[in-house]
C-alpha cells in the first residue's frame, strides 16, 4: 500500500515525525540544540544511527540530550539530576565505575521511592 505525505504530516508515524524534526534542526546548523526525548518513538537500532549522525553534524557544538533511555546518553557527558539539582556528572564509563545513582539507573538496581 502506498502512502502519500501530506502537508500536515498526516500518515507519518510518530517516529518518522521525530526523525524529520531532528534532521530539520540539525541542518539548520544551530549553535546549541536541545533534544528532549527526541528518539523515544524510534527503535534502538535507528536511534544508534540518529545518534551517530547528530554526533557528526554537531561536532564542536553544544547538544543537550534529555532522555530516559540510557542508551541515548552513553557517548555523552552525563549529568544526573535529582529534583533539579545535579547530583552526578561525568562520562558513562566514569559514572558506571563510581556505582552511584547513574549506575543504579543503568543497571536497573534503582528502587523507586
Secondary structure, 3 states (H helix, E strand, C coil): CCCCCCCCCCCCCHHHHHHHHHHHHHHCCCCEEEEECCCCCCCHHHHHHHHHHHHHHCCCCEEEEECCCHHHHCCCEEEEEECCEEEEEEEHHHHHHHCCHHHHHHHCCCCCC
